Amino acid sequence: MLSASTNAGAASTLVCGNTTHARSVVPDHEVAALEPEGYIVRAVRQADNATLVVARGRAPSKLQFDPHYKHMLGRGSVYACYDALQQLGFAFLHPLRVEKPVNGALDLARVKNTTSEPRWRLRGFHIHTEHPLELTDMLTGFDITINGTVVEKWEDMVPDFERYLQWSVAHRLNRVEWLSLFAKDWAWYGFSAQRQARFRNLTSLCHAYATHAGVDAAIAEEQQHAMTLVDPAALLNTTEGDVTIHQRMRWLAACGFDYISTENGLSEFTHPNDKLMLHWINVTTEAASGVDMGAYIKCHISSGQYCKHYVDPDTGKPLNFNYLPILADERMGIMPHTVQFYSHDDPANTYGNANFTGMFDFMFRQLGKAREVVYHPETAYWVNFDVDVPLFLPLYALGRVRDLRRIKSEEHNRTTAAAAAERVHNAGDGIGGGGADADGDGVGDAHDDGDSGKRVRLDGHMNFDSGWEWSYWVQDVATADMFWDVCGDDDGCDTDVSALSVLFGRIAAAFGATAGPMVRDWLLTYAQQQHRLLVLGHWNKSAPLPTQDTAYAKRNGQAYIQGWDAMADLSSWAVPNDATQPNKLDFNAARLDMQPNYWTEVRPLLAAMNATFGEAFAAVKNIQRHIPAARAHIFQDLVDSAHMTFLRAQQVYALYDFAAT
């Protein structure tokens, strides 16, 4: 219960959960009628003119493997409480900071009677601790040391994780996972009692916030210091590998993790014998279920790897090795993965793919089956591509909203088709068709008629997250919010941009009634400009776009504004079709007049990026004078990030002009 004065001077009280006060305003039968994790926020004026704000929600459904379910029961009420706090003026933008109400008083005028329910039941963030992120040391159980001297104790960093969890539930996520890591240099610590105790403290903190805790531990992949379930020394010994999988799964379960998120192959680009890998996937599934943990495995976007012994059940051709998990024990969920800011149908030309429509087709073919399907996109990639350059790319939010709207549309179509097929099947039996359509989307929903059998849905989403420097919290907030639900065509958003405007509007509201619409419109314009230049390379708006996605290669802005290092150059020369970032016209090729021609095709694009991103920086600086003092620090992050992106565009433009002449 929170009592405080408001900006009008009247008293107000916020009550969260199942108290007597709360039940008198939001009775039990209203909560019971909600979807699992749904909630109600309601404000009522009392006899003494004070306002009572009540926040109540429904418990989640118990998962098949849910070892700490009792800690999750209050989840719906937690969401309700944090929704009420945000309506009252609090903001959760950067994951490590809570923004208090602008004038230090609660804003009751903003509180609206709210009923909200999730579309997807699994909603989480994967914090990629193989990268040097804000929480990497703490999440992997380490003190921070310099030359052997401890400069920050692990215990002193844990409060940062609690702030992250507050941010997470404020945006209605229900799970978080991270990589546990392992290296020979500190093998003595990898499975130690101290490390296990530290992990147990972190998972207990997750449970205190009604959040499931997941661990990313690979089966046999050693990429970037991954912790493996199979000891590398046992890669060719099936029996020994089986034993270590069970041993290490028991160790992870004792850490308090609720599920494991694992990896297929030896890396994203290499794999062992397909029969051996499938065997290990099944052993991992059995080991996880034996300790009441859920299990999920990534289906990567890399190309050119095929199974020797298995065929694709849909095509009859050799099975893409990344899709091998669909042949495994059905208790192993799959996580179809796409990379970087590209939406499913953008011309990506990376990882050997012209676009990612193939992964979406694969994902959609798995819907409606017994196996859980969790989409695994990104809001930061790291290696040379974005935040470590650095570049500020709210374009990520546009890619994610486009993906989720496509998913929502596909779910609608498949649900409608399934319902129609059922009606035909039942016509001769005299059995009625689907139930009422309470939400007006044309689909007889589970909540409408109590029958989830007609509803074809993805199980959820797990975002690949790689830190929050350079305003990367913008796309993280937008993505977390859309994981609850995304504004679709039937919800009043007829375009991806209009849906993104809703999401950016929620972020911008934290900057006040005057500046908020300016911030929203600036973010929306900036994201669209980035898509036009960085993805499409469309510097000449009157020119037609290429008809083939492969024709965008070396003609898109991201190829030039991103970072490059020796390994990136090597891969672009050795395996240009499988490079992990878009290929560019290099400096020598620009001077030698190779294709695409620098002066007529590339230079105008670099000039357009320089001008456009310079104008965007000037525009956001112009908004700064309208920002409330209490939000100046977080808005400065946007200004600095836009400035750095403009400077990078300037640098690349100047370097290429110098090289070409």
N, C-alpha and C positions, 0 to 999 in steps of 0.2 A: 504494500500500500504506500502510495506517495501522495503527500499533501503539500501544496505550495500555493503562493499567490500568483495571480495571472497579470497580464499586461493591462487589464482593466481594474485591477485592485481587488477583485473578488476572490474568495477562497475556492479551491478546487481540490478534488481527491481522485487519484487514479487507483483503481483496484484491479489486480490481475489474478486470475485463477478462480478457484471454487469456493470463495468465501460466502458467508451469508448475504452480505451486501451485493456481491456479484450475482448470486442466484436470484435475488429479488428483481434484478433488472434484466438479466439474460437467463431465463429459466433453463433447467436441464433439458427439457424436450427440444428446445431450439438448438442446443449444442449437439444433441444426439442426431438431429436431422442433417447436420453438416457432413460433407465428405471427410474422411480421415485427414487430420491436420488443418482442416478449415477452422475459421475463427470469426468472432463477432466483436466489434468495438462499438460501444453505444454510450452516448452522453445524455444525461438527464439533469434537469434543473430541480433542485430540492426546495423544500419549504423555506429554508433560510436564505434562498437565492444563491447558495453555493452550487457548484456543478460537480456531479459524480460521473467520472468516466470509467466505464467497466470494460474489461478485456478478458474474454473467455474463448477457449478453443477446444477442439476435439482431439483425443489421443490418436496417434498413428496406428495403422494396422500392424500386427506383428508379422515380421518377415519370416521366411522359411527358416533361416538361421539368424537368430537374434539374441545373442547371449546376455545382453544387458538391457533387454526390453523394458524392464521396470523403471529404468532411468529415462525412458523416452516418453512416458505417459503424459507429461505436462507440455509436450512440444507445441501443440496448438495454442495453448494459453501463452507460452513464451512468445510465439509469433504475434499474437494479439497485443501483448504488452509492448513489444518493440514497435509495432505499427502505431499504437497510441502515442508512444513517446515521440515518434517522428511527426505525427500530426500536431503534437503540442509544441514542436519547434526544435527538437534534437535532430541531428543529422549524423549519418554513418557513411562517410565518403572514403577517406583513407582508412584501410583496415586497422591501423595502429593508433587511431585517434578518434575520440568522440567529440563532435561539435555540439556545444550547448546552445540553447535558444539565444538568438541574436541580442535581445535586450535583457537577457537574464530572467525573463518571466515567461511562463507558459502562455501559449496563444490558443485559447479555447475557441476562438472564431474559426480556426482551421480544422477543428475536430468534426468529422462527418460520421454519421452512423454507417458502419462498414460491415459487410459480410463478404468474406473472401475464401476461396477454395483453390487448392492446387490442381493443375492439369496433370502434371507428372509427379510420380510418387518418390523418385530418387533424384536428389538435386545436390550436387556437391562440387567441391573444388579440389583438384590435385595440385598440391604445392610441390613444384619440381625441385627438390633439394639436391639434385645432381648439379644444379647451378648455384652460384654463390649469392643467395638471396638474403633478405632481411632476417628470416627465421631459420636458415639452414643449420647453423651450429646448434641452436637450441632444439630443433625438431629431431636432429640426429643424435642428440644426447651428449653434446660436447660443451665444455667450457671454451671460451675464446682465448687462445694463447698466442704469444709472439716470442719466438726463440725459446720456447719451453716455459715461459712465464705466463701464468694465468692473469689476464687483464680484465676479464669479465666472467664471473661464475655463472654456471648453468642456471642455478636457482634465481639469479638476478634477472635472467632473460625471460623466465616463464610468464611474468605479467604481460609481456607482449603477446603471448599466445592467447591469453584470456581476452585481451582487447580484440584480437582477431576473431575469436569465437563470438564475441558480442556483435561484431560486424556481420559475421556469418548468419546468425539467427535473425538479425535485423533485416537481412535480405532473404530470409526464409529458406536458407540452405539447411539440409539435414544430415550432411556427411562431409567429412574432410579426410583426405589421405595424403601421405607423404612417403618418400623413399627412405628406407632405414639405412642404406649404404653399408659397405664393407670394403676393407683394403688389407692387403697382406702386411702393410707397415704397422697396422694397429690391430692385428688379428686377435691379440690377447684381450682386447676390449670389445670386439664385435658382438660376442654372445655372453658378455659378463653379467654378473648379478647387478652391478651398479647401473649398467646401461638399461637392463631390463626394468629396474626400479624407476629410472627416469622416464622411460616410455610409459610405465604404468601410471605415473603421476600425470602425464600428458593425456592419456586416454581417459583417466578419471575426470580430468577437467572437461574434456569433450562431453562426457556423460552428464556432468553437472549442468551443461547447457543443452541437454536433450539432443546431442549430436552423435551420430555414429562415427567411430574412428577407424580408418582403414590404413593398411600398410602396403606399400608397393614393394614387394620382394619378388625378384625374377625367379623363374625356374632354373634357367641355365645361362641367361644373358649376362655378360660381364661388362657391358657398355657403361662407361662413366661411373665406375665404382659401385655398381649395383650389388646389393646383397642377394645372393643366390640360394635357392633351396637345395640345389644339387651342388655338392662340393666340386669345384673345377677339376680336382684330381680324379673324380669319379665319372667324368663325362662319358667314358666308354664302358662303364660298369653299371649295368642296369640295376642289379641287386643293391649295390652300395648306394646308388642314387636314390632308390626308393626309400632306403633307411633314413638318409639325411633329410629327405623331404618331410617325412613324418616327424623326425626329431626337431627340425627347425620350425615346423608349423606349431608344435606344442609349445616351443619357446615363445613364439609370437603371440599365441593365445594367452599365455601367462602374462604377457605385457598388457593385456586388456583390449587388444584390437578386436573389432567386430567383424571385419572381413579382410580378405587379401585381394589386392589388385596386382596381377602378375603379368608376365611378358612371354611372348611366343618367340622361339628361335634363339640364336646366340647373339644377335644384334638385330637392328632394324633391317639389315641388308644381308645377313648370313644365317644359316640354319644347319642343324644336324640332320640325320636321317629322319624322314617324316614319320616312320613307324615308332621310332624311339621318342620323338617329340610328343606324338599323340599319347603314347603310354605315360609319359611324365605329366602331361596335362591331366590325364585321368587319375593318376596317383595323387597329384596336388588337390584335385577336387575331393577325392576320398579323404585325404588328410585334413582338409579344411572342414568338411562336414563332420568328421569325427570329433572335432573340438568345437562344434556348433558355430563355425565361422562361415560367412558367405564367401564366394569366390568369383572373380571376374578376370578376364584376360583381354589384352589389347589386340585389335586387328589393325595393323599398321598400314600406311598408305604407300609404302615403298613398292617397287615393281620388279618384274623379271625373275621372281622366285616361284617355282612350281613344284608340286609334290610328285614324287616318282611312283608312288603306290596308290594314290587316291585321285578320284575324278570329282569334278564339280557336279553335284546332283542336279543342277539346273541346266548346265550346258553339255555335260558329258565329256568335257575336255579336262586335261590335267588341272587339279585344284590349285589356285593361288595359295602359296604357303601361308600367307597372312590369314587366310580363311579356314585353315586347318581346324581351329577350335569348334567349328559347327559340327564336326564329326565326334566331338568329345561328349562325355557325360553331360546330360542336360542341366545338371546342377551348376555347371560352370557358365556364368554369364559372359557375354561378349561386349566389348567396347570398341565399335568401329571408330577409327581415329582419322581426322583430317588435320592438316598443319597450317600454321601461319594465318594470315588474315583473310585468305580466300574463302568465299562462299562455295557451295557445292558446284555451281556452274560458272564461276569465274574462270578466265583463262590463266591457270596457275603456272603451267609449264615448269613444274618442280617435282622432285621425287619420281621422275619418269612418267608423270601424268600431265596431259594437256589440261585436264580439269579433274574435279573430284566426283563427277556424276557416277562413276563406277562404284565408289564406296557407298554412295547413297542408294544406288540400285541394290547392292548387296545387303545393306542394312534393312531396306524395306522388304526384301524377300524373307527376312527372319521374323518379321512382325507376325503376331498371332500364333506363334509356336510356344512350346513350353519353356524355352530358354529365355532368360532375361536379356534384354538388349538396351544398352546405355550408350548414347552418343557421346563422343569424346573429342570436342573441338578445342581450340586454343584462344587465349587472349594475349599471349606473348610467346615468342619462339626462342628468343635469346640469341643463339649462336650467329653472329654477324648480321642478323636480320632486322632487329628493331630496338629493344630497350637498351642494349649494350652498345649501340652505335654512338650516341643515342638518338632515337627518333620517337616522337609522340604520335601515335597512330590510333585516334578514335575510330578510324576505318574498321578496326577489329569489331566494334559493336555493330556496324552495318553488316559485316559478313555473318555475324552470329544471328542477327535478327532475320536476315534473309534465309539462313539455314532452318531456323526454328519455325518460321512461317511455312516453309516448304514441307517440313515434317508435319506440322499441324494440318495442312491441307491434305497431305497423303493419308494421315490418320482418318480424317473426315471421309475421304473417298472410300477407303477400305472398310470403314465402319458402315457406311451407307450400303456398299456392295454386300457386305456380310449380312446385314439386316434384311436386304432384299432377297438374298438367297435363302435365308431362314424362313421368310414369309412364304416363298414358293414351296419350300420343303414341308412347311406346316399346313399349307392350304388344304391338303387332302385329309389332314388329321383333325381339322376343326380347332386348331390351336391358334390363339391370337398372336399377332405380331408384336413389334416393339412397344415400349411404354411411352409416356408423355415426354414432350420436349420442353422441359422447364426453362432451359436457358435460351431457347429460340434459335439454336444454331442448325436446326434441321436434322439433328441426330438424337435418337433416343438414348440419352446418357445413362450411365450406371446410377447416378444420383437421381435421375428422373424416375426410373422404374425399379431400382434395386437389383438390376440384373446386369452384371459386368460382362456377361458372355457375349454381348453384341458389340462391345466397344473394343476396337483395335487401337492400341496405344503403344508407343515406345515406353519402356519402363522409366526412363529418365535421362539425365545428362550429367556428365562429369567433366568440368572444364579444366584444361591444362593451364596452370597459372605459373608465371615466372617473375613474380615480384611487382612492386608498386612504385618504383622510381619513375620520374619523368611523367607523372600523371597517369600511369597505367591503371590507377584505381578507377578511372572514368569507364573504360570498357569492362572492368571487373564488376562494378556496380550495375551497369546496364545488363550484363550477361547474367549475373546472379538473379536480378529481378525478372528477366524473361524466362528463367528456368521454372519459375512458379507458373507462369502463363505468358504467352506473347499475344499481342493484339493482332487478330487475324481479320480476314475479309468480312466475316460475319460479326465481328466485334466493333466495326466502325473504322477499321484501318484498311483502306483499299490498296495501299502500296507499302513497300518495305520502309520507305522514308517516313510515312505517316506513323508507322509503328515505332520507328526509332525516335520520332519526335516525342512520343508519349514517354519513352524511357529516359531520354535526355531531359525532358521536362521535370521528371521526379528529381533528378540530380540538381538541376538548375534552381529548383524551388528553395534549396538551402541558401541561396544567395539573395533572397528577398524578393518582394513583389516588383520592385523597379528593375533590378539587375537580372532577375531570374529569366524572363523571356529573352533578354539579350544573350545570356549565356547559352540557353537552349538553342537559339537560332544560330549562334556562332559555331557551336559543336556540330550541329546538323549540317551546316554549309561546309565546314572544314572536312567532315567525314566524306561528303559527296565529292568535294574537290580531290581528296586523296584517292578515292576510287577511280575517278576519271583519269587522273594523271599516273598514279602508281600502278594501278591494275590494267587499265585500258590504254594508257599512253596517248590519250586523246587530246593532244594539245591544239589541234585544229578542229574546232567544234563543227565546222561545216563539212569536214571530210568524212566519208563513210568508214565504219569500223571494219576490220578484217572479217571475213566469213568463216575462217578456220581458226580455232584457238591456238594452234601452233604458230600462226602468223604473228602473234603478239611477242614472240621470243625476241629479245634484244631491242624491243620497241616499247617497253613499258618502263615507267619511272622507277619502280622498285629495284630493277636490275642495276641502276646507277646510284641511287641514294643509299642503298644498304651498304653494309661493310663487306670487305673482302680480306681474306688472309691467304697464306700459302696453301693451306689445305683446300680452301674453296677454289683457288685457281687450278690446283692439281686435278680436282674432281671435274671441273668444267672442261679441262683439256682431255683427260683420260676417258671419262664417261659423261659426255655433255648431256646426254638424254636422261641421266639419272642423278644429276646434280641436285643438292638439297636446297638450292636457292636459284632464282632466275639468272640465266646467263646474260652477259652484257657484251657489247662491243668494247673490247679492251683498248687501252691507250695506243698500242702499236697499230691495231687495226684501224683506229680512227685516223691516224696519220697516213696510213697506206691506202686509204680510200676503199676499204673493204666494205662489204654489205652487213647491215644497212648503212647507207651513206651517212656519214656524220653530219655533214653540213645541211642536208635536206631533210633528214629524218630524226636524228638523235639530238642535234644541237637545239632545234626549236622546242623539243620536249624539255630539255634541261633549262632553257630560258623560261618556259612556261612555269616550271616548278619553282624556279627562283622568284619569279614575279608573284605567283599565286601565294606561295607560302610566306613571302614578305608582306603581302597585303593582309594575310590572315593574322600574322603577328601584330601588325599595326591595329587591326580591328579589335583584337582581344585586349591590347593595351588601352584602347579607347574606352572599353567597358570598365576598366579598373576603378575609375573615379566614382562609379555608381555602387561599388561593392561595400556592404556594411563592414565596419572595422573588425567585428568579430569573425569575419570570414576572409579577411585580407590575406592571411597566411596561406590558406588552402588555394585561394585564387591565384596567388603568386606562383604556385606550382604550375598552373596552366600557362601563365605568361612565360615563365622560364622555359617550359617544355616547347611551346610554340616558337620561341626565339631560337632554341637549339636546333629545331628542325629546319628553320629558315637558314641558319648558319650552315648546316650540312648541305642544303640545296645550293647555297652560294659557293661553298667549297668545291663541290663536284662540278658545277658549271665552269668555274675558273680552271680547275685541273684539266678538264677535257679540252677547253679552248687552248690552253698552253700546250697540251700533248699533241693536239691536231695541227698546230702551226709550227 
